[in-house]
Amino acid sequence: MEKWDQQTIENFRKDLLHWYDKEGRNHLPWRKNTDPYRVLVSELMLQQTRVDTVITYFNRFMTALPTVQDLAKAPEEQVLKLWEGLGYYSRARNLHRAAKVVAFDLKGAWPKSYEDLLTLPGVGPYTAAAVASIAFHQVVPAIDGNFFRVFSRLLKIDDDIAKPKTRRVFYEAVAPIVDPKRPGDFNQAIMDLGTSYMKTTDPDTLHSPVLTYNAAYRDGVEDQYPVKTKKKKPILQRYQALVRYNEEGDLLYEKRPQTGLLADFWTLPLRPIASIEELEGVQLTVKPITHVFSHRKWEIWPVQVEDTGKLADNQRFFSADEQAALALPKVQHKILQELKES
């Protein structure tokens, strides 16, 4: 691992922030000010989601719920509907819980330190560091995928970023480098650098504003960083989705359990099967509908079944208008679209 002396650190800060001031993505709506509420909402939305996609969601969310108090008072169904399509809905539920803690338990007073922000529901090390540095000027590195990629190349850090203990290695290496006067801008500059000149694939290293600090490029091994073991392939699970209408043409939905994938969402009743031979009902598609979660891959076969009149406690029929008002997970939208087309 490269070790920088104090002069190199100061030169790096100056060059990075000079570039950020000129070319950083300061047009992004969540960067208009450093309100901790806006920072928290944007950071949770940006996890696992492209920036271009988040812009629309963020603006819509802020229009509907402009303050942390508005979010705290909002019904969960409204929050989930505003989040619909972003996926990872536990983020939305945790954001809602965090807003209630700030608005009601803390009387609107935000935790300001990295350690105190970690006590909010759903706020992990990266999010806490981002809010602490951007909103409250705490000198702490916000270590995410961009951070790993940028500094693994700059400093030639060989530790496997897929291992949780590696975060501490990066933290200790980079904490002395974070600009003490502009820690929030420093972290956001690293984010921008990691999505432009130092991308995962096809980086434009030759034009990078920090080229002279890039040890991996200098040594001709940039493509080897960051070091990361491959994820295991997601486990395949097959389901039949029961398509059942009542006499009025309303469609049957079933509320998912409170824990596990798609917790507390309404979906068509899903029943596990080992193979297509186990389908019970009229097969409605030639191919299965597929949806990949981080560790699971679902194959779903819609089958139409008769209305028996009996409903379980977690089942009910929804009209077309009622379905439109529901916050539905992406996989459910896929099923409905397939049914519409078939």
Residue, then its C-alpha position, 0 to 999 in steps of 0.5 A: m500500500e502506498k503511504w503519502d506524506q503530508q505534502t502529497i496529501e495537501n496537494f491531493r486535496k487541493d487538486l481534487l477540490h479544484w476539479y470538483d468546484k469546476e466539474g463536479r455534479n453540483h447540479l444534482p438536486w440534493r446538492k442545492n443545500t446541505d439539509p440533513y433530511r435531503v442528504l439522507v433521502s438522497e443517499l438511501m435512494l442512491q444505494q443500488t440505483r443510478v443517479d439519473t433514475v434517482i433525480t426524478y424520484f428525489n424531486r417527486f419525494m421532496t415535493a410530496l414530503p419536503t421536511v422530515q416532519d412531513l415524512a414522519k407524519a406520512p402513512e407508510e403506504q404513501v412512502l412506499k408508493l413514492w418509492e415504488g420502482l426503486g426496489y430495496y423497500s426496506r430502505a424506504r421503511n427504515l427512512h420512514r422510521a428514522a424520520k419518526v425518531v428525528a421528528f418525534d423522539l428527538k423533537g426535530a434535532w438531528p444527530k450530528s456525529y457519525e456515531d450518533l447518526l448510526t443509531l438511526p434505523g437503517v443508517g449504516p457506516y457509509t450513510a452515517a459518514a455521508v450525512a455527517s460530512i456533508a450536513f455537519h462537516q464531520v471529518v470522516p470518509a464516506i466509504d462506498g463502492n466509488f471510494f473503494r475503487v478510487f483509493s484502491r487504485l490511488l494507494k494500491i490497496d490489495d485487500d479484498i473489498a468483498k470482505p467486511k473487515t476491509r472497510r477498516v483498512f480503507y478507513e484507516a488509510v484514507a481518514p488522514i487524507v479527508d480534507p478537514k475544511r471541506p469533508g463533505d465536498f471531499n467525499q462528494a468529489i470522490m463519488d464523482l471521480g468514481t463515476s467519471y474518470m475512475k469508472t469500473t470499466d473503461p476509465d478515462t485515467l489519462h484525463s483524470p484530475v488526480l492522475t499523478y497520484n494513481a499508483a496502480y496506473r503508474d505501475g500498469v496494474e490499474d485493471q487489477y484494482p479493486v481486488k474483489t472476490k466474485k459473488k456466488k450465483p443467486i439461488l434459483q427458486r421457482y414459484q407459481a403465481l395464482v391468478r384468481y378473479n372474482e365475479e366482478g373481475d377483481l384480482l386476488y392479492e395476498k399480503r406477504p409476511q412481515t419478514g423476508l423478501l417483499a415483506d408486507f407487500w401485496t402480491l399475487p399468491l406465490r406458491p413454491i414449486a420444484s418444477i413446471e410439472e407441479l403447476e396447478g391451474v391453467q398455465l398462462t405464459v410460455k416462459p417464466i417471469t424472472h426476477v433477480f434479487s441480490h441473492r435469489k433468482w425467482e422464476i414465476w409461472p402465472v397460472q389461472v385458478e378458479d374462484t373458490g370463494k374462500l379467502a385466507d386472512n391475508q388475502r383480498f380482492f382488489s379492483a383495477d383502481e385499487q391496484a393502481a393505488l397500491a405500492l407494488p414491488k417490481v416483480q409484481h409489476k412484471i407479472l401484471q405486465e406479462l398477464k396484460e400482454s398474454 
